[in-house]
């Protein structure tokens, strides 16, 4: 959400999995219009949907996730809502998913909220809910929005391994404003828990991991093996 608040001129769509806006971003956000995808679990005790996350460390302070979604919906001038319960294809995960879409928005800048009823602070498709794959849903959402303009990947200046000429500090951008995006290129920053997201993402067709970054060099080496 910080990228959406501060660099919506560069990042043309954002996705948050079991996250929310920080208190600082909620109070100070001044974004342009940007499509938003959010996945939240009703049983998430780390980042509760009701906005009761602790403000310790500067993270908490934003309201209920539905109010956050309404905020972005208003920014994007959305006028309609579409809701559907997604297929409960795995009865053993004790959860199911509802998708609420804010539609009829400025330049198709929709806002999607996946609510995982019974879901915790997990990554659907990798662990927790198995009715959807969070990675695939992000890919579909970004691909749908790919004709909107540039995409970007920010990188840290420490322990980064990449196979493109990505600056060690700052942002690498590709301008896709005049043609559809055929491949998602991603950089992963933080490989402790993020390593499982990386491995799941790498199995999706038409994707490429171009950079790995972590404060601890051994985490990068582990994922390169």
C-alpha positions in Angstrom: 0.0 0.0 0.0 2.9 2.3 0.5 3.8 1.9 -3.2 0.2 2.7 -4.1 0.2 5.8 -1.8 3.5 7.2 -2.8 4.3 5.8 -6.3 1.0 5.2 -8.0 2.5 7.0 -11.0 4.9 4.1 -11.4 3.2 1.0 -10.0 0.1 0.4 -12.1 -1.6 -2.1 -9.8 -1.0 -3.4 -6.2 -1.9 -6.6 -4.4 -1.8 -7.3 -0.6 -2.0 -10.8 0.8 -3.2 -10.8 4.5 -1.9 -7.3 4.9 -3.4 -3.9 5.3 -2.4 -0.2 5.2 -0.1 1.0 7.9 -1.4 3.6 10.3 1.0 6.2 8.7 -0.2 5.4 5.2 -3.8 5.6 6.3 -3.3 9.0 7.7 -1.1 10.4 5.0 -1.9 8.6 1.8 -2.3 10.9 -1.2 -2.5 8.5 -4.2 -3.4 8.6 -7.8 -5.8 6.0 -9.1 -4.5 2.5 -9.0 -6.2 -1.0 -9.1 -6.1 -2.9 -5.8 -6.3 -6.6 -4.9 -6.6 -7.7 -1.3 -6.9 -11.2 0.3 -7.8 -11.3 4.0 -8.7 -14.1 6.4 -11.4 -13.8 9.0 -9.4 -15.7 11.6 -6.1 -13.8 11.0 -4.8 -12.8 14.4 -1.6 -11.2 13.0 -3.3 -8.7 10.8 -7.0 -8.8 11.9 -9.6 -7.7 9.3 -11.3 -5.5 11.9 -8.4 -3.1 12.2 -7.3 -4.0 15.7 -3.7 -4.7 14.7 -1.3 -3.4 17.3 0.3 0.0 16.5 3.7 -1.3 17.8 6.4 -0.9 15.2 4.3 1.6 13.2 2.2 -1.1 11.5 -1.3 -0.8 13.0 -3.7 2.1 12.9 -5.7 1.5 9.8 -9.4 0.7 10.1 -11.4 -2.3 9.1 -10.2 -3.8 5.8 -13.6 -3.1 4.2 -13.2 0.6 5.0 -9.7 0.4 3.4 -11.3 -1.1 0.3 -14.0 1.6 0.2 -11.2 4.2 0.4 -9.5 2.8 -2.7 -12.9 2.3 -4.4 -13.7 6.0 -3.9 -10.2 7.0 -5.2 -10.9 5.0 -8.3 -14.4 6.3 -8.7 -16.0 2.8 -8.6 -19.8 2.9 -8.6 -20.9 -0.8 -8.5 -20.2 -3.9 -6.4 -20.2 -7.5 -7.6 -20.1 -10.4 -5.1 -19.7 -14.1 -5.4 -18.9 -17.1 -3.3 -16.1 -19.0 -5.0 -16.2 -22.8 -5.4 -15.3 -24.6 -2.2 -13.2 -27.2 -4.0 -11.3 -28.4 -0.9 -13.6 -29.4 2.0 -10.6 -30.3 4.2 -9.2 -26.8 4.7 -12.2 -25.6 6.9 -12.5 -22.4 4.9 -14.2 -20.9 1.9 -13.7 -17.7 -0.2 -16.0 -14.8 -1.1 -14.9 -12.3 -3.7 -16.3 -8.7 -3.7 -15.4 -6.5 -6.7 -15.7 -2.8 -6.9 -16.5 -2.2 -10.6 -17.5 0.5 -13.1 -14.4 2.4 -12.1 -12.3 5.0 -13.7 -10.4 3.4 -16.6 -11.3 -0.1 -15.3 -9.3 0.5 -12.0 -11.2 -2.1 -10.1 -10.8 -3.0 -6.4 -11.1 -6.7 -5.4 -11.4 -8.1 -1.9 -11.1 -11.9 -1.3 -12.4 -12.8 2.1 -11.3 -16.2 3.3 -13.9 -17.3 5.9 -12.0 -19.4 8.4 -8.7 -18.4 7.0 -5.7 -17.2 9.0 -2.5 -15.3 8.2 -1.6 -17.7 5.4 -1.0 -17.7 1.6 -3.9 -19.4 -0.1 -2.8 -22.2 -2.4 0.4 -22.7 -0.6 -1.0 -23.3 2.9 -4.3 -22.6 4.6 -7.1 -22.2 2.2 -6.7 -24.4 -0.9 -9.7 -23.2 -2.9 -7.7 -20.5 -4.7 -4.1 -19.8 -5.4 -3.2 -16.3 -4.2 -0.2 -16.3 -6.7 -2.5 -17.1 -9.6 -5.1 -14.6 -8.6 -2.5 -11.9 -8.4 -1.2 -12.9 -11.9 -4.7 -12.8 -13.4 -5.4 -9.4 -11.8 -2.1 -7.9 -12.9 -2.4 -9.4 -16.4 -5.9 -7.9 -16.6 -4.4 -4.5 -15.7 -1.2 -4.9 -17.7 -2.1 -2.6 -20.5 -2.4 0.4 -18.1 1.3 1.4 -18.3 4.6 0.7 -16.7 5.5 -2.0 -14.2 8.3 -1.9 -11.8 10.3 -3.9 -9.3 12.2 -2.2 -6.4 15.4 -3.8 -5.1 17.4 -3.5 -1.9 21.1 -2.6 -2.0 22.3 -5.6 -0.1 22.6 -9.3 -1.0 20.7 -9.0 -4.3 21.1 -11.6 -7.1 19.6 -10.8 -10.4 19.9 -11.6 -14.1 18.8 -8.2 -15.4 20.5 -4.8 -15.3 18.4 -3.8 -12.3 19.8 -0.9 -10.3 21.0 -1.9 -6.8 19.2 1.1 -5.5 16.0 2.6 -7.0 13.6 1.2 -9.5 13.8 -0.7 -12.8 10.8 0.1 -15.1 9.5 -1.3 -18.4 7.0 0.7 -20.4 4.2 -1.5 -21.6 1.7 1.3 -22.2 1.4 0.5 -25.9 1.2 -3.3 -25.8 -0.2 -6.1 -23.6 2.1 -7.7 -21.0 2.9 -11.3 -21.9 5.1 -12.1 -18.9 5.2 -11.0 -15.2 8.7 -10.3 -14.0 9.0 -10.1 -10.2 11.7 -9.4 -7.6 11.3 -11.0 -4.2 12.5 -9.0 -1.2 12.7 -11.0 2.0 13.2 -14.7 1.7 12.6 -16.1 5.2 8.8 -16.7 4.8 8.9 -15.2 1.4 10.8 -18.2 0.0 7.7 -20.3 -0.1 5.9 -17.5 -2.1 8.9 -17.5 -4.5 8.7 -21.2 -5.1 4.9 -21.0 -5.6 5.2 -18.1 -8.0 7.9 -19.8 -10.0 5.5 -22.6 -11.0 3.0 -20.3 -12.7 3.2 -20.0 -16.5 4.5 -16.9 -18.1 6.3 -15.6 -15.1 10.0 -14.9 -14.4 11.9 -14.2 -11.2 14.5 -11.6 -12.0 15.9 -10.7 -8.6 16.2 -12.1 -5.1 17.0 -9.8 -2.1 17.4 -10.4 1.6 19.3 -8.9 4.5 20.9 -12.4 5.1 23.0 -13.7 2.3 22.5 -17.3 3.2 18.7 -16.9 2.5 19.5 -15.8 -1.1 22.0 -18.7 -1.5 19.4 -21.2 -0.3 16.9 -20.1 -2.9 19.4 -20.1 -5.7 20.3 -23.7 -5.1 
